[in-house]
């Protein structure tokens, strides 16, 4: 069967400081070089877009030019959590002739009916850079809210203007005026490319060496001109319980945990103040969770590391088979906004968070008060048109935006080193580990979500082929639904990337790990029929641009069958990331949800109070964005992991 790509992305942009000059050695022997030769990228930023805002005699915002390793780009094309380097071209430099409002309030021409575009240009330079091949992504911070080191303000917002070093002619083609279009970022190389090792996979990017005199990539043009019309996909997380009824052939999906409220403690359970028994763990949270007794850190959902699911039904539109298939998957509901009390919404919209959140209003406008949901499409070069993308496991179930990915956090029992539970795992000795979700379209999109929703596999598949609400219009454009929530089924596998930080290894692809390679198909239980959980043709089937084979490699010694390692999943807490194809994203936990500890000067979170603050540096805390908003992979419930342990690629880097 034809399979679609798995789109891999986890990180938000946590940027590092930069300088615009190459450092020189001024100490010791002038003929020596204590500081090695390095590279620089320089050129011009070309901006075409709305007139900028001004305040106190200065232009608000800057043009941010971000440099990423081409072998590991940012979302939605890759896994980058950190830009290699960046530079900010200030608004005053970019708009030297633009009138400036001298008052203390902000003046924005768009708010006063001035809608024409302005075109300006300014030089930029970024260094130092090591030898390599890079992509440059950019945006103009129209709102002036960009803060590179904070997840809640480190990506483009509605109103910002995006771009980069792109194939502008391709982006302007009429057929590419589609919300699924991903710009073609052009490579910018520093240094001399080296030959790839014999037998390297097609498409791998080689390593580069730096000339002794350094290297300058000159006349690089950064184009900025695409206004972001959507907000970031703000959400809080809920764990769901799925119960399949063999008699009716239907699922009952109910909320059991929510990150905007503390977990009931064992003391509260024993006093009868919780809706579950003191003799059993909280619903949705297995007793092996490291934080099962902590009301402020207990995850909203746990997944056993030896999870076993059914293979996709032969007929996805078989209501009973589809429901049974779905019932075996862990479910998350990601709800628009921040939940909690009305003051949580007030605090989220105020400084320092400045979230562009409006209450959900059942609006048909996907740009306000909602999470935008639509079917993913790929561009078919033969027909010169966009085609519906389906998930790899089944050719009837469409792949939906937004993309939802879990990313493993650093192991920190007791949360003494990272009290806000913010740090993603991934360095020279620890692999990046991710788990991908299957997004379902809202079953009742006209109503806000409640304790239950009618989102389902069968409903999403039915929509694709014309039963119920069509997912595409007569022109092949995806219909964008404004939803107050997204329901996500989490796949029973992870992808472990153990070479991302190895500068000597050009192959940055990861390996798929899943407890079971095969399972019974959900609609043929008697007599049982076995099928692959991970499709056998995942790496070889014809793929649209950005093939999965560029991101996932066969396991060692692979010959045939599912291209995955049979093994238990790595234990730990996982953050939740929601990503749009334009790179806008939201991640929980984030800094808004807890204080970051004494080491940062904020102190601890006052969890026992109705209004949460920090004990040292007072600021608002929004519970739903905090350390409860995680999924935890917990110890297996069988003895399977003794014979199928977590593979080394998911544990440490060799």
C-alpha positions as CSV (number, residue, x, y, z in Angstrom):
1,X,0.0,0.0,0.0
2,X,1.0,3.6,-0.4
3,X,2.0,5.2,2.9
4,X,2.4,8.8,3.8
5,X,5.3,10.4,5.5
6,X,5.5,10.7,9.3
7,X,6.2,14.4,9.9
8,X,8.7,14.7,12.6
9,X,9.1,17.7,14.8
10,X,9.4,18.4,18.5
11,X,11.1,21.5,19.5
12,X,10.4,25.1,19.8
13,X,13.1,27.6,19.1
14,X,15.3,28.1,22.2
15,X,17.8,30.5,20.8
16,X,21.4,31.3,21.8
17,X,23.2,34.6,22.0
18,X,25.1,35.8,18.9
19,X,27.6,38.3,17.7
20,X,28.1,39.8,14.3
21,X,31.9,39.7,14.2
22,X,34.3,36.8,13.9
23,X,36.5,36.7,17.1
24,X,40.2,37.2,16.6
25,X,43.1,36.0,18.7
26,X,44.8,39.0,20.3
27,X,46.8,37.1,23.0
28,X,50.2,35.4,22.8
29,X,52.2,34.7,19.6
30,X,50.6,36.6,16.7
31,X,51.3,33.7,14.4
32,X,49.2,31.3,16.5
33,X,45.4,30.9,16.5
34,X,44.0,30.1,19.9
35,X,40.6,30.8,18.5
36,X,39.9,28.6,15.4
37,X,38.9,30.0,12.1
38,X,35.1,30.3,11.7
39,X,32.5,31.3,9.2
40,X,30.2,34.2,8.7
41,X,26.9,34.7,6.7
42,X,26.2,38.2,5.5
43,X,23.7,39.7,3.2
44,X,20.5,41.7,3.2
45,X,17.1,41.4,4.7
46,X,14.3,42.4,2.3
47,X,10.9,43.1,4.0
48,X,7.7,43.6,2.2
49,X,4.7,43.8,4.5
50,X,2.6,46.1,6.7
51,X,3.9,49.4,8.1
52,X,5.4,48.7,11.5
53,X,4.2,50.0,14.9
54,X,6.1,52.6,16.8
55,X,6.3,53.9,20.3
56,X,8.4,56.4,22.2
57,X,10.1,57.4,19.0
58,X,11.2,53.9,18.0
59,X,10.0,51.2,15.7
60,X,8.5,48.3,17.6
61,X,10.1,44.9,16.9
62,X,13.0,43.5,15.0
63,X,13.7,41.2,12.0
64,X,15.0,37.9,13.5
65,X,17.3,35.9,11.2
66,X,17.7,32.3,12.6
67,X,20.4,29.8,11.5
68,X,19.7,26.1,11.6
69,X,21.8,23.1,10.7
70,X,20.2,21.9,7.4
71,X,20.5,18.3,8.7
72,X,18.3,19.2,11.6
73,X,15.9,22.0,10.8
74,X,13.1,23.3,13.1
75,X,9.5,22.3,13.0
76,X,7.6,21.2,11.1
77,X,10.5,19.7,9.0
78,X,12.8,18.5,11.7
79,X,13.8,18.2,15.4
80,X,15.8,21.4,16.2
81,X,15.2,22.7,19.6
82,X,18.0,25.3,19.3
83,X,19.1,27.7,16.5
84,X,22.8,27.5,15.8
85,X,23.0,31.3,15.9
86,X,20.8,34.3,15.2
87,X,20.9,38.0,14.7
88,X,18.3,40.7,15.3
89,X,18.0,43.5,12.8
90,X,16.3,46.3,14.8
91,X,13.2,48.0,13.5
92,X,15.0,51.4,13.6
93,X,17.7,50.0,11.3
94,X,15.3,48.2,9.0
95,X,12.8,51.1,8.7
96,X,15.1,54.2,8.7
97,X,12.5,56.4,6.9
98,X,9.3,55.2,8.6
99,X,7.5,57.9,10.7
100,X,7.8,57.2,14.4
101,X,5.1,57.9,17.0
102,X,6.7,59.7,20.0
103,X,4.0,59.0,22.5
104,X,4.2,56.4,25.2
105,X,1.3,54.4,23.8
106,X,1.8,52.2,20.8
107,X,0.7,53.4,17.3
108,X,0.1,50.8,14.6
109,X,-0.8,52.0,11.1
110,X,-3.0,48.9,10.5
111,X,-5.3,49.9,13.3
112,X,-5.9,53.2,11.6
113,X,-6.8,51.9,8.1
114,X,-3.3,52.1,6.6
115,X,-3.2,48.8,4.8
116,X,-0.7,49.3,2.0
117,X,2.7,47.4,2.1
118,X,6.1,48.9,2.6
119,X,9.3,47.5,1.1
120,X,12.6,48.1,2.9
121,X,16.0,46.4,3.1
122,X,18.9,46.4,5.6
123,X,22.2,44.5,5.9
124,X,22.9,41.7,8.4
125,X,25.8,39.5,9.4
126,X,25.9,36.4,11.6
127,X,28.9,34.7,13.1
128,X,30.7,32.7,14.4
129,X,29.6,29.6,12.5
130,X,31.4,26.3,12.3
131,X,31.6,24.5,8.9
132,X,28.3,23.1,7.8
133,X,25.3,23.5,5.6
134,X,22.6,25.7,7.0
135,X,19.0,27.0,6.4
136,X,18.0,30.5,7.4
137,X,14.5,31.1,8.7
138,X,13.3,34.6,9.6
139,X,10.4,36.6,10.7
140,X,9.7,40.2,11.6
141,X,8.5,40.5,15.2
142,X,5.6,42.9,14.5
143,X,4.1,42.6,18.0
144,X,7.4,43.2,19.7
145,X,6.8,40.2,22.0
146,X,9.7,38.0,21.0
147,X,11.8,36.6,23.8
148,X,14.3,34.0,22.6
149,X,14.7,32.1,25.9
150,X,11.1,31.6,26.9
151,X,8.8,29.0,25.3
152,X,5.7,31.2,25.7
153,X,7.2,34.0,23.5
154,X,9.9,32.5,21.3
155,X,7.9,31.8,18.1
156,X,5.9,33.9,15.6
157,X,2.5,35.2,16.7
158,X,-0.5,36.4,14.7
159,X,0.5,39.6,12.9
160,X,4.2,38.7,12.7
161,X,5.7,38.4,9.2
162,X,7.6,35.3,8.1
163,X,10.3,34.4,5.6
164,X,13.8,33.3,5.2
165,X,16.3,32.3,2.5
166,X,13.6,30.7,0.3
167,X,12.8,29.9,-3.3
168,X,10.5,33.0,-3.6
169,X,9.4,32.1,-7.1
170,X,8.1,28.7,-6.0
171,X,6.3,30.2,-3.0
172,X,4.4,32.6,-5.3
173,X,3.1,30.0,-7.7
174,X,-0.7,30.0,-7.6
175,X,-0.9,26.3,-6.9
176,X,1.2,26.8,-3.8
177,X,-1.3,29.1,-2.2
178,X,-2.3,26.3,0.1
179,X,-2.1,26.2,4.0
180,X,-0.1,23.0,3.6
181,X,2.7,24.6,1.5
182,X,6.1,24.4,3.1
183,X,8.6,26.9,1.7
184,X,11.7,25.6,-0.1
185,X,14.5,26.9,2.1
186,X,17.7,27.2,0.1
187,X,21.0,25.9,1.6
188,X,23.7,28.3,2.7
189,X,27.1,26.4,3.0
190,X,30.0,27.3,5.2
191,X,33.3,25.5,4.3
192,X,34.2,22.7,1.9
193,X,31.9,19.6,1.6
194,X,33.5,16.2,2.3
195,X,32.7,12.9,0.6
196,X,30.0,10.9,2.2
197,X,31.0,7.4,3.5
198,X,30.5,4.6,1.1
199,X,27.0,3.2,1.1
200,X,25.4,6.3,2.6
201,X,21.7,6.7,2.1
202,X,20.6,8.9,-0.8
203,X,19.9,12.5,0.2
204,X,22.3,12.7,3.2
205,X,24.0,16.0,3.6
206,X,27.8,15.7,3.9
207,X,30.0,17.2,6.6
208,X,32.0,20.3,5.8
209,X,35.5,21.4,6.8
210,X,36.6,25.0,7.5
211,X,39.5,26.5,5.5
212,X,42.3,27.8,7.6
213,X,41.4,31.4,6.6
214,X,37.8,31.0,7.6
215,X,34.8,31.3,5.3
216,X,32.3,34.0,4.3
217,X,29.0,33.2,2.7
218,X,28.2,36.6,1.1
219,X,25.3,38.2,-0.7
220,X,22.7,36.0,1.1
221,X,19.2,37.4,0.6
222,X,16.6,36.9,3.4
223,X,13.1,37.6,2.2
224,X,10.3,38.4,4.7
225,X,6.7,38.9,3.4
226,X,4.2,36.3,4.7
227,X,1.9,37.6,7.4
228,X,0.9,35.0,10.0
229,X,-2.9,35.1,10.1
230,X,-3.3,32.5,13.0
231,X,-2.4,32.7,16.6
232,X,-0.2,30.1,18.2
233,X,-2.2,26.9,19.1
234,X,-2.5,27.6,22.8
235,X,-3.9,24.6,24.7
236,X,-4.0,22.8,28.0
237,X,-3.9,19.0,28.3
238,X,-6.4,16.4,29.4
239,X,-6.0,12.6,29.7
240,X,-8.9,10.6,28.4
241,X,-10.3,7.1,29.2
242,X,-11.6,5.0,26.3
243,X,-14.0,2.2,27.0
244,X,-15.1,-0.1,24.2
245,X,-18.5,-1.7,24.4
246,X,-18.5,-5.1,22.6
247,X,-22.3,-5.1,22.5
248,X,-22.8,-1.7,20.9
249,X,-19.5,-1.6,19.1
250,X,-18.9,2.0,20.2
251,X,-16.5,3.8,22.5
252,X,-17.2,5.9,25.5
253,X,-14.5,8.5,25.8
254,X,-14.3,10.5,29.0
255,X,-12.0,13.0,30.6
256,X,-10.2,11.6,33.7
257,X,-7.4,14.1,34.2
258,X,-6.8,17.8,33.4
259,X,-3.7,19.9,33.7
260,X,-5.7,23.0,34.9
261,X,-6.5,21.3,38.3
262,X,-4.3,19.5,40.9
263,X,-4.6,15.8,41.2
264,X,-6.4,14.5,44.3
265,X,-3.8,13.3,46.8
266,X,-4.0,9.9,48.6
267,X,-5.1,11.8,51.8
268,X,-8.0,13.3,49.9
269,X,-8.9,9.9,48.4
270,X,-9.1,8.3,51.8
271,X,-11.3,11.1,53.1
272,X,-13.7,10.5,50.2
273,X,-13.1,13.9,48.6
274,X,-12.0,12.4,45.2
275,X,-14.2,10.6,42.7
276,X,-12.0,7.4,42.8
277,X,-11.2,4.7,45.3
278,X,-8.3,5.0,47.8
279,X,-7.4,1.3,46.9
280,X,-6.7,2.1,43.2
281,X,-4.6,4.7,41.4
282,X,-6.2,7.8,40.0
283,X,-8.0,7.1,36.7
284,X,-5.7,7.4,33.7
285,X,-2.6,7.3,35.9
286,X,-0.9,3.9,36.6
287,X,0.5,3.4,40.0
288,X,4.0,3.0,38.6
289,X,4.1,6.8,37.8
290,X,6.9,8.5,39.6
291,X,4.6,11.3,40.6
292,X,1.3,9.4,41.2
293,X,1.1,10.9,44.7
294,X,2.0,14.5,43.9
295,X,-1.0,16.6,43.0
296,X,1.1,19.2,41.2
297,X,3.3,16.9,39.1
298,X,1.2,13.8,38.4
299,X,0.9,13.4,34.6
300,X,-2.5,13.7,32.9
301,X,-1.9,10.4,31.1
302,X,0.4,7.4,31.5
303,X,1.4,4.9,28.8
304,X,2.9,1.5,29.8
305,X,6.2,0.9,28.1
306,X,5.0,-2.5,26.8
307,X,1.8,-1.2,25.3
308,X,0.1,-3.5,22.9
309,X,-2.4,-2.3,20.3
310,X,-4.4,-3.8,17.4
311,X,-3.4,-3.3,13.8
312,X,-5.5,-1.0,11.7
313,X,-8.8,-2.6,10.5
314,X,-8.9,-3.8,7.0
315,X,-12.0,-1.6,6.5
316,X,-11.5,1.6,8.5
317,X,-15.1,2.5,7.9
318,X,-16.2,-0.6,9.8
319,X,-17.7,1.2,12.8
320,X,-17.1,-1.6,15.3
321,X,-13.6,-2.5,14.0
322,X,-12.6,1.2,13.8
323,X,-13.9,1.8,17.4
324,X,-12.1,-1.3,18.7
325,X,-8.9,-0.3,17.0
326,X,-9.1,3.2,18.5
327,X,-9.9,2.0,22.0
328,X,-6.4,0.4,22.4
329,X,-4.6,3.7,21.9
330,X,-3.9,6.3,24.6
331,X,-5.9,9.5,24.1
332,X,-5.2,13.1,24.8
333,X,-7.6,16.0,24.5
334,X,-5.9,19.3,23.9
335,X,-8.3,22.1,24.8
336,X,-8.0,25.7,23.4
337,X,-6.9,28.3,26.0
338,X,-5.5,27.9,29.5
339,X,-8.6,26.6,31.4
340,X,-8.7,27.1,35.2
341,X,-10.3,30.2,36.7
342,X,-11.3,33.3,34.7
343,X,-8.2,35.0,36.2
344,X,-6.0,32.5,34.5
345,X,-7.2,33.8,31.2
346,X,-6.7,37.4,32.3
347,X,-3.1,36.6,33.5
348,X,-2.3,34.7,30.3
349,X,-3.2,37.8,28.2
350,X,-1.2,40.1,30.5
351,X,2.5,40.7,30.8
352,X,4.8,38.8,30.8
353,X,3.0,36.1,28.8
354,X,1.0,38.3,26.3
355,X,-0.8,35.3,24.9
356,X,-3.2,36.1,22.0
357,X,-6.1,34.1,23.5
358,X,-9.7,34.9,22.9
359,X,-12.5,32.7,24.4
360,X,-13.9,30.1,21.9
361,X,-17.0,31.5,20.2
362,X,-17.9,28.8,17.6
363,X,-16.5,31.2,15.1
364,X,-15.9,30.1,11.5
365,X,-12.8,32.3,11.5
366,X,-9.9,29.9,12.3
367,X,-7.7,32.9,13.3
368,X,-9.4,33.7,16.6
369,X,-10.5,31.8,19.6
370,X,-9.8,28.3,18.4
371,X,-7.3,25.6,17.3
372,X,-7.3,25.4,13.5
373,X,-7.7,21.8,12.2
374,X,-7.5,20.7,8.6
375,X,-6.4,17.7,6.5
376,X,-2.7,17.5,5.5
377,X,-2.0,17.5,1.7
378,X,1.1,16.9,-0.4
379,X,1.8,18.4,-3.8
380,X,1.7,15.9,-6.6
381,X,4.1,17.1,-9.3
382,X,2.5,14.9,-12.0
383,X,-1.0,16.4,-11.7
384,X,0.2,19.7,-10.5
385,X,-2.3,19.6,-7.7
386,X,-2.6,18.9,-4.0
387,X,-3.6,15.4,-2.8
388,X,-4.9,14.3,0.5
389,X,-2.3,12.7,2.7
390,X,-3.2,9.6,4.7
391,X,-1.5,8.2,7.7
392,X,1.1,5.4,7.1
393,X,-0.9,2.8,8.9
394,X,-4.0,3.1,6.8
395,X,-4.8,4.6,3.3
396,X,-8.3,5.8,4.3
397,X,-7.6,7.7,7.5
398,X,-6.4,11.3,6.6
399,X,-3.4,12.9,8.3
400,X,-4.6,16.0,10.0
401,X,-3.0,19.2,11.2
402,X,-2.0,20.2,13.8
403,X,0.8,17.8,14.3
404,X,1.1,16.6,17.9
405,X,4.4,15.2,19.2
406,X,5.6,14.2,22.6
407,X,9.2,14.9,23.5
408,X,11.1,13.2,26.3
409,X,12.2,15.5,29.1
410,X,15.4,15.0,31.1
411,X,15.1,12.5,34.0
412,X,14.8,14.5,37.2
413,X,13.3,12.5,40.0
414,X,12.0,14.8,42.7
415,X,12.2,17.8,40.3
416,X,15.0,19.4,42.2
417,X,17.1,20.4,39.2
418,X,14.3,21.5,36.9
419,X,11.3,22.3,39.1
420,X,9.2,23.6,36.2
421,X,9.8,20.4,34.2
422,X,10.9,22.3,31.1
423,X,14.2,20.7,29.9
424,X,13.9,18.5,26.8
425,X,16.3,15.6,26.7
426,X,19.0,15.6,23.9
427,X,22.7,16.2,24.1
428,X,26.0,14.4,23.2
429,X,25.2,11.6,25.6
430,X,21.4,11.4,25.6
431,X,19.3,10.8,22.5
432,X,16.3,12.9,21.5
433,X,13.2,10.7,21.9
434,X,9.8,11.5,20.5
435,X,6.3,9.9,20.2
436,X,3.9,11.0,17.5
437,X,0.1,11.4,17.6
438,X,-2.7,10.8,15.2
439,X,-5.0,13.9,15.1
440,X,-8.7,13.3,14.8
441,X,-11.2,15.8,13.3
442,X,-13.8,17.1,15.8
443,X,-16.9,15.0,15.7
444,X,-19.2,17.9,16.8
445,X,-17.4,21.0,15.7
446,X,-20.4,23.3,16.3
447,X,-20.3,22.8,20.1
448,X,-17.6,23.3,22.7
449,X,-16.2,20.1,24.2
450,X,-17.6,18.7,27.4
451,X,-16.9,15.6,29.4
452,X,-17.2,13.5,26.1
453,X,-16.7,14.2,22.5
454,X,-17.7,12.3,19.3
455,X,-14.3,12.6,17.7
456,X,-13.3,9.2,16.3
457,X,-11.3,7.3,13.7
458,X,-14.3,6.3,11.8
459,X,-15.7,9.8,11.8
460,X,-12.4,11.3,10.5
461,X,-12.1,8.6,7.8
462,X,-15.8,9.1,6.8
463,X,-15.3,12.8,6.4
464,X,-12.5,12.2,4.0
465,X,-14.6,10.3,1.5
466,X,-17.6,12.5,1.7
467,X,-19.8,11.1,4.5
468,X,-20.7,13.9,6.8
469,X,-18.6,17.1,6.5
470,X,-16.1,17.1,3.6
471,X,-12.5,17.9,4.6
472,X,-11.7,19.5,1.2
473,X,-13.6,21.9,-1.0
474,X,-14.3,21.7,-4.7
475,X,-11.0,23.3,-5.5
476,X,-9.0,20.7,-3.5
477,X,-8.2,23.2,-0.8
478,X,-8.5,21.9,2.8
479,X,-11.5,23.1,4.8
480,X,-10.1,24.7,8.0
481,X,-12.2,23.9,11.1
482,X,-12.2,26.2,14.1
483,X,-12.3,23.8,17.0
484,X,-12.1,24.4,20.8
485,X,-10.1,21.1,21.2
486,X,-8.2,18.5,19.4
487,X,-8.4,14.8,20.2
488,X,-5.2,12.8,19.6
489,X,-4.4,9.1,19.6
490,X,-0.8,8.5,20.6
491,X,1.1,5.9,18.5
492,X,2.6,2.9,20.4
493,X,6.1,3.7,19.4
494,X,8.9,6.2,19.7
495,X,11.7,7.4,17.4
496,X,15.1,7.7,19.0
497,X,17.7,10.1,17.5
498,X,21.2,9.2,18.9
499,X,23.4,11.0,16.3
500,X,21.9,14.5,16.3
501,X,24.8,15.9,18.3
502,X,27.6,13.9,16.7
503,X,29.4,16.3,14.4
504,X,31.3,13.4,12.8
505,X,28.2,11.5,11.7
506,X,26.3,12.9,8.8
507,X,23.4,10.5,9.3
508,X,21.0,12.3,11.7
509,X,18.1,9.9,11.2
510,X,16.5,8.1,14.1
511,X,15.2,4.5,14.6
512,X,11.7,3.5,15.4
513,X,11.1,1.4,18.5
514,X,7.9,-0.4,19.3
515,X,7.1,-3.2,21.7
516,X,5.3,-5.3,19.1
517,X,5.9,-5.3,15.4
518,X,2.5,-6.9,14.6
519,X,-1.0,-7.1,16.1
520,X,-4.3,-8.6,15.2
521,X,-6.4,-6.5,12.8
522,X,-9.3,-4.9,14.7
523,X,-12.0,-6.2,12.3
524,X,-10.7,-9.8,11.9
525,X,-10.3,-11.1,15.5
526,X,-11.9,-14.4,14.8
527,X,-10.2,-16.1,13.1
528,X,-7.3,-13.7,13.9
529,X,-5.4,-12.0,11.2
530,X,-2.1,-10.5,11.9
531,X,-0.8,-7.2,10.4
532,X,2.1,-4.8,10.8
533,X,1.9,-2.1,13.5
534,X,4.7,-0.1,11.7
535,X,4.1,-0.5,7.9
536,X,6.7,-2.7,6.2
537,X,6.9,-0.3,3.3
538,X,7.3,2.8,5.4
539,X,10.8,3.6,4.1
540,X,10.4,2.3,0.6
541,X,7.0,3.3,-0.7
542,X,6.7,6.3,-3.0
543,X,6.5,9.4,-0.8
544,X,5.8,13.1,-1.3
545,X,8.5,15.7,-0.7
546,X,10.3,15.3,2.6
547,X,10.2,11.5,2.6
548,X,10.2,9.7,5.9
549,X,13.3,7.9,4.7
550,X,15.1,11.2,5.2
551,X,14.2,11.1,8.9
552,X,14.1,7.5,9.9
553,X,16.7,4.8,9.1
554,X,16.4,1.0,9.1
555,X,17.5,-0.6,12.4
556,X,20.9,-2.4,12.5
557,X,20.8,-5.6,10.5
558,X,17.5,-4.8,9.0
559,X,16.5,-7.1,6.0
560,X,12.7,-7.0,5.7
561,X,9.5,-6.5,7.5
562,X,8.6,-3.5,9.7
563,X,11.6,-1.2,9.8
564,X,11.6,-1.0,13.6
565,X,13.3,-2.4,16.7
566,X,11.0,-4.6,18.9
567,X,11.6,-3.2,22.4
568,X,9.9,-1.5,25.3
569,X,9.6,2.3,25.3
570,X,12.0,4.4,27.4
571,X,10.5,5.5,30.7
572,X,10.1,9.1,31.6
573,X,8.0,12.3,31.4
574,X,7.2,13.7,27.9
575,X,6.2,17.2,27.0
576,X,3.4,17.9,24.5
577,X,4.0,19.9,21.4
578,X,1.4,21.1,18.9
579,X,2.7,22.4,15.5
580,X,1.2,24.1,12.4
581,X,2.9,23.7,9.0
582,X,4.0,27.4,9.1
583,X,6.1,26.7,12.2
584,X,3.8,28.2,14.8
585,X,3.7,26.0,17.8
586,X,2.8,25.7,21.5
587,X,4.5,23.4,24.1
588,X,3.5,22.4,27.6
589,X,4.9,22.5,30.2
590,X,6.2,26.0,29.7
591,X,7.5,28.8,32.0
592,X,4.0,30.2,32.5
593,X,3.0,27.1,34.4
594,X,5.5,27.0,37.3
595,X,8.4,28.9,38.9
596,X,11.8,27.9,37.8
597,X,13.5,27.5,41.2
598,X,16.0,29.2,43.4
599,X,18.8,28.9,40.9
600,X,17.0,31.3,38.5
601,X,15.9,33.7,41.3
602,X,12.2,32.9,41.0
603,X,11.9,30.5,43.9
604,X,9.3,27.8,44.2
605,X,5.7,27.8,43.2
606,X,3.1,28.5,45.9
607,X,1.0,25.4,45.0
608,X,-1.2,25.6,48.0
609,X,-2.8,28.9,47.1
610,X,-5.8,29.6,44.9
611,X,-3.7,32.2,42.9
612,X,-0.3,30.7,42.2
613,X,2.8,32.9,42.4
614,X,6.6,32.5,43.0
615,X,8.0,32.7,46.5
616,X,11.0,34.9,45.6
617,X,10.3,36.9,42.5
618,X,6.5,37.5,42.4
619,X,4.7,36.7,39.2
620,X,1.6,35.0,38.0
621,X,1.6,31.2,37.5
622,X,-1.0,29.5,35.2
623,X,-1.4,25.9,36.5
624,X,-2.6,24.4,33.2
625,X,0.7,25.2,31.6
626,X,2.8,23.6,34.3
627,X,4.3,20.2,35.2
628,X,1.0,18.3,35.2
629,X,0.8,18.9,31.5
630,X,2.9,15.8,30.6
631,X,2.5,12.2,29.5
632,X,4.6,9.6,31.4
633,X,5.7,6.3,30.0
634,X,5.7,4.0,33.0
635,X,6.9,0.5,33.7
636,X,5.4,-2.4,31.8
637,X,2.4,-4.3,33.2
638,X,3.7,-7.7,32.0
639,X,7.1,-9.4,31.9
640,X,7.6,-8.6,28.3
641,X,10.3,-6.0,28.9
642,X,12.7,-8.6,30.4
643,X,13.0,-10.2,27.0
644,X,12.5,-7.0,25.0
645,X,14.3,-4.3,26.9
646,X,14.6,-0.6,25.9
647,X,17.1,-0.5,23.0
648,X,20.4,1.2,23.6
649,X,19.7,3.8,20.9
650,X,17.0,5.2,23.2
651,X,19.0,5.2,26.4
652,X,22.5,6.7,25.9
653,X,24.7,7.7,23.0
654,X,27.6,5.3,22.4
